[in-house]
């Protein structure tokens, strides 16, 4: 079996040769910084299928670290990993940037909280009078730090440039804005708003590349276009049923969480699959899962 190098909240990484890794997206789900005991069936397959789709669509903008999602091309020993087909990507190793590359098209989440207090987003002044979920005048590149413990910290573009250098920061900004704009247009044509998304970038053979998951429900805020109303936070195409249920239980978010009910698990799974099928125009049932191939 391959050597496991890392096991995070929702992803495991295995050594796959000197310059390659096998990234396996699990079905684990986290909310409020807690991993729940109950998995969401097929969640890992959705994240991998979604990344594979965007990799194809955005490949003209920048290289990515993805080599293949075809399990027949994985290294010897990978078949010993449970459920590897459909949940794993063979990727090239990269020298990762020490920043999260976030693009925001709408005012939500931590950006909305900051704006309410200071009128800024990532320490940059914004127009007055914006409301929650408002579309920004134009998408903005809003980096953050990568915290080894605790939460990432939102920083300005200037602060990011101090960390990685002006040339690298500018290149990362341009790649991410181009990728977001391309993806957001496709999504809106299919009735989905991409409010914001987080990209991970790194150097491969001296060239800046898009790495990790790409525009998935876990790294992005997807909204139904017909549910976006300024002044409110629309429901999202991800773990929202888990969040809503957890909030309703009175759980203190510090102790072990209660068991997720079967109907909440089912509703969450359905949201992930619907996001993939809507954005990709592909059937999730055709994706790699041991049933005879993939959707391409």
C-alpha positions as CSV (number, residue, x, y, z in Angstrom):
1,X,0.0,0.0,0.0
2,X,1.2,3.5,-0.7
3,X,2.6,5.6,2.2
4,X,0.1,8.0,3.6
5,X,1.8,11.4,4.1
6,X,-1.2,13.4,5.4
7,X,-4.7,12.9,6.7
8,X,-6.8,16.1,7.0
9,X,-10.4,16.8,7.8
10,X,-11.6,15.6,4.4
11,X,-8.6,14.5,2.4
12,X,-5.8,12.0,2.5
13,X,-2.5,12.3,0.6
14,X,-0.2,9.4,-0.4
15,X,3.3,9.3,-1.8
16,X,3.2,8.1,-5.4
17,X,6.8,8.5,-6.6
18,X,9.4,11.1,-6.3
19,X,7.4,13.9,-8.1
20,X,3.8,12.6,-7.7
21,X,1.1,12.4,-5.1
22,X,-2.2,10.5,-4.9
23,X,-4.8,12.8,-3.4
24,X,-7.9,11.0,-2.1
25,X,-11.1,13.0,-1.2
26,X,-12.9,11.2,1.6
27,X,-16.6,11.3,2.4
28,X,-16.0,12.9,5.7
29,X,-17.8,16.2,6.4
30,X,-16.9,19.0,8.7
31,X,-18.9,22.0,9.9
32,X,-18.0,24.6,12.4
33,X,-14.4,23.2,12.4
34,X,-15.6,19.8,13.6
35,X,-15.5,16.5,11.6
36,X,-18.7,14.5,12.1
37,X,-18.7,10.8,12.6
38,X,-21.2,10.2,9.8
39,X,-19.9,10.5,6.2
40,X,-21.8,11.9,3.2
41,X,-21.9,9.1,0.6
42,X,-20.3,10.0,-2.7
43,X,-19.1,13.4,-1.4
44,X,-15.4,12.6,-2.2
45,X,-16.4,11.4,-5.7
46,X,-18.2,14.7,-6.4
47,X,-15.3,16.8,-5.3
48,X,-12.9,14.8,-7.5
49,X,-15.3,14.8,-10.5
50,X,-15.9,18.5,-10.1
51,X,-12.1,19.2,-10.0
52,X,-11.6,17.1,-13.1
53,X,-14.2,19.0,-15.0
54,X,-12.9,22.4,-14.1
55,X,-9.4,21.2,-14.9
56,X,-10.5,20.6,-18.5
57,X,-12.4,23.8,-18.8
58,X,-9.7,26.1,-17.3
59,X,-6.6,24.4,-18.7
60,X,-6.0,27.2,-21.2
61,X,-5.6,29.8,-18.3
62,X,-2.9,28.0,-16.3
63,X,-1.4,24.6,-15.9
64,X,-2.7,22.4,-13.1
65,X,-1.1,19.7,-11.0
66,X,-3.7,17.0,-12.2
67,X,-2.2,14.1,-14.1
68,X,-5.2,11.7,-14.2
69,X,-8.3,10.5,-12.4
70,X,-8.2,7.2,-14.3
71,X,-7.7,4.5,-11.6
72,X,-6.1,2.2,-14.1
73,X,-3.2,4.7,-14.3
74,X,-2.6,5.0,-10.6
75,X,0.6,3.6,-9.1
76,X,0.9,0.0,-7.8
77,X,-0.6,-0.3,-4.4
78,X,-3.3,2.4,-4.8
79,X,-6.0,-0.3,-5.3
80,X,-5.5,-1.2,-1.6
81,X,-7.0,2.2,-0.7
82,X,-10.7,1.7,0.0
83,X,-13.0,3.3,-2.6
84,X,-10.1,4.9,-4.5
85,X,-11.9,4.8,-7.9
86,X,-13.6,8.1,-8.4
87,X,-12.2,9.8,-5.3
88,X,-8.5,10.0,-6.2
89,X,-6.4,12.2,-8.3
90,X,-2.8,11.5,-9.3
91,X,-1.1,14.9,-9.2
92,X,2.4,16.4,-9.6
93,X,4.1,17.7,-6.5
94,X,4.2,21.5,-6.3
95,X,5.9,24.2,-4.2
96,X,2.8,25.7,-2.8
97,X,2.3,29.4,-2.2
98,X,2.0,30.4,1.5
99,X,-1.3,32.1,0.8
100,X,-4.9,31.2,0.0
101,X,-6.0,32.7,-3.3
102,X,-9.6,33.8,-2.8
103,X,-11.8,35.5,-5.4
104,X,-15.0,37.2,-4.4
105,X,-17.8,38.2,-6.7
106,X,-20.4,38.8,-4.0
107,X,-20.3,40.1,-0.5
108,X,-20.7,37.2,1.9
109,X,-19.1,35.3,4.7
110,X,-16.1,36.8,6.5
111,X,-15.9,39.6,3.9
112,X,-19.4,40.7,4.8
113,X,-18.6,40.7,8.5
114,X,-15.5,42.8,7.9
115,X,-17.4,45.2,5.7
116,X,-20.1,45.8,8.3
117,X,-17.4,46.8,10.8
118,X,-14.9,48.8,8.8
119,X,-16.3,49.3,5.3
120,X,-13.4,47.3,3.9
121,X,-12.8,43.8,2.5
122,X,-9.4,42.3,3.3
123,X,-8.4,45.8,4.5
124,X,-9.2,47.4,1.1
125,X,-11.9,50.1,1.0
126,X,-15.2,49.2,-0.7
127,X,-18.1,51.3,-1.9
128,X,-20.5,52.5,0.7
129,X,-24.0,51.1,1.1
130,X,-23.4,47.5,0.0
131,X,-25.7,44.8,1.5
132,X,-25.1,41.2,2.3
133,X,-25.0,39.0,-0.8
134,X,-24.6,42.1,-3.1
135,X,-22.7,41.6,-6.3
136,X,-19.5,43.5,-6.1
137,X,-18.7,46.1,-8.9
138,X,-16.2,43.6,-10.2
139,X,-14.7,40.3,-8.8
140,X,-11.8,41.0,-6.4
141,X,-8.7,39.0,-5.4
142,X,-8.7,38.7,-1.6
143,X,-5.9,36.5,-0.3
144,X,-5.5,35.1,3.2
145,X,-2.8,33.5,5.2
146,X,-2.5,29.7,5.6
147,X,-2.8,29.0,9.3
148,X,-1.3,25.8,10.6
149,X,-3.5,26.1,13.7
150,X,-6.8,28.0,14.1
151,X,-8.3,30.1,11.3
152,X,-6.7,31.7,8.3
153,X,-6.3,35.5,8.5
154,X,-7.6,37.7,5.7
155,X,-4.9,40.0,4.3
156,X,-4.7,42.7,1.6
157,X,-3.1,42.3,-1.8
158,X,-0.2,44.4,-0.6
159,X,0.4,42.1,2.3
160,X,0.3,39.1,0.0
161,X,2.9,40.7,-2.2
162,X,5.1,41.1,0.8
163,X,4.9,37.4,1.5
164,X,5.4,36.0,-2.1
165,X,6.8,39.0,-4.0
166,X,5.0,41.5,-6.3
167,X,5.5,39.5,-9.5
168,X,4.2,36.2,-8.0
169,X,1.2,38.0,-6.3
170,X,0.3,39.7,-9.6
171,X,0.5,36.4,-11.5
172,X,-1.6,34.6,-8.9
173,X,-4.2,37.4,-9.0
174,X,-4.5,37.3,-12.7
175,X,-4.8,33.5,-12.9
176,X,-7.4,33.4,-10.2
177,X,-9.5,36.3,-11.6
178,X,-9.4,34.8,-15.1
179,X,-10.4,31.3,-13.8
180,X,-13.2,32.7,-11.6
181,X,-14.6,34.9,-14.4
182,X,-14.6,32.0,-16.8
183,X,-16.3,29.6,-14.3
184,X,-18.8,32.2,-13.1
185,X,-20.0,32.9,-16.6
186,X,-20.6,29.2,-17.2
187,X,-22.3,28.7,-13.9
188,X,-24.6,31.7,-14.3
189,X,-25.7,30.4,-17.7
190,X,-26.8,27.3,-15.8
191,X,-28.6,29.1,-13.0
192,X,-25.8,29.0,-10.4
193,X,-24.0,32.0,-8.9
194,X,-20.4,31.4,-7.7
195,X,-20.3,33.9,-4.9
196,X,-16.6,33.2,-4.1
197,X,-14.0,30.5,-4.3
198,X,-10.6,29.6,-3.0
199,X,-7.8,28.5,-5.2
200,X,-4.5,26.9,-4.2
201,X,-1.5,27.8,-6.4
202,X,2.0,26.4,-6.5
203,X,5.1,26.2,-8.7
204,X,5.7,23.2,-10.9
205,X,8.8,23.2,-13.0
206,X,9.1,27.0,-12.3
207,X,5.6,27.8,-13.6
208,X,2.7,28.8,-11.4
209,X,-0.1,26.2,-11.5
210,X,-3.5,25.6,-10.0
211,X,-3.4,22.8,-7.5
212,X,-5.7,21.0,-5.1
213,X,-9.5,21.0,-5.6
214,X,-10.9,23.4,-8.1
215,X,-14.2,25.2,-7.7
216,X,-15.9,22.5,-5.7
217,X,-18.8,23.0,-3.2
218,X,-16.2,22.7,-0.4
219,X,-13.9,25.4,-1.8
220,X,-16.7,27.7,-3.2
221,X,-20.0,29.3,-2.3
222,X,-22.5,28.2,-4.9
223,X,-26.0,29.8,-4.8
224,X,-29.1,29.2,-7.0
225,X,-29.4,32.4,-9.0
226,X,-33.1,32.7,-8.4
227,X,-32.5,32.6,-4.6
228,X,-30.1,35.5,-4.4
229,X,-31.7,38.4,-2.6
230,X,-29.6,41.3,-1.3
231,X,-29.8,41.6,2.5
232,X,-30.0,37.8,3.0
233,X,-27.6,34.8,2.9
234,X,-28.9,32.4,0.2
235,X,-28.8,28.7,0.8
236,X,-25.7,27.1,-0.8
237,X,-25.0,24.0,-2.8
238,X,-22.9,22.2,-0.1
239,X,-23.1,21.2,3.5
240,X,-25.9,23.7,4.3
241,X,-28.4,21.0,5.4
242,X,-25.8,19.9,7.9
243,X,-25.1,23.4,9.2
244,X,-28.9,24.1,9.5
245,X,-29.5,20.9,11.3
246,X,-26.6,21.4,13.7
247,X,-27.7,24.9,14.5
248,X,-31.2,23.6,15.3
249,X,-30.0,21.0,17.8
250,X,-28.6,23.4,20.4
251,X,-25.2,21.7,20.0
252,X,-22.5,23.9,21.6
253,X,-20.0,23.4,18.7
254,X,-17.3,22.4,21.1
255,X,-18.3,19.0,22.4
256,X,-18.8,15.8,20.3
257,X,-21.7,16.6,17.9
258,X,-24.9,14.5,17.8
259,X,-25.3,12.0,15.0
260,X,-26.5,13.4,11.7
261,X,-30.0,12.1,10.8
262,X,-30.3,10.0,7.7
263,X,-32.6,12.6,6.0
264,X,-29.9,15.3,6.5
265,X,-27.2,13.0,5.0
266,X,-29.4,12.3,2.0
267,X,-30.2,16.0,1.4
268,X,-26.6,16.9,1.6
269,X,-25.5,14.2,-0.8
270,X,-28.2,15.3,-3.2
271,X,-27.0,18.9,-3.2
272,X,-23.4,18.0,-4.0
273,X,-24.5,15.8,-6.9
274,X,-26.9,18.4,-8.2
275,X,-24.1,21.0,-8.2
276,X,-21.8,18.8,-10.3
277,X,-24.4,17.7,-12.8
278,X,-25.7,21.2,-13.3
279,X,-22.3,22.8,-13.8
280,X,-20.8,20.0,-15.9
281,X,-23.7,18.8,-17.9
282,X,-22.6,15.3,-17.1
283,X,-24.3,12.4,-15.3
284,X,-22.7,11.7,-11.9
285,X,-23.6,8.1,-12.4
286,X,-21.1,7.9,-15.2
287,X,-18.2,9.1,-13.1
288,X,-15.4,6.7,-12.0
289,X,-16.8,4.3,-9.4
290,X,-16.1,0.8,-10.6
291,X,-19.2,0.7,-12.9
292,X,-17.4,0.9,-16.1
293,X,-15.8,4.3,-16.8
294,X,-16.2,8.0,-16.5
295,X,-18.5,10.7,-18.0
296,X,-16.1,12.1,-20.6
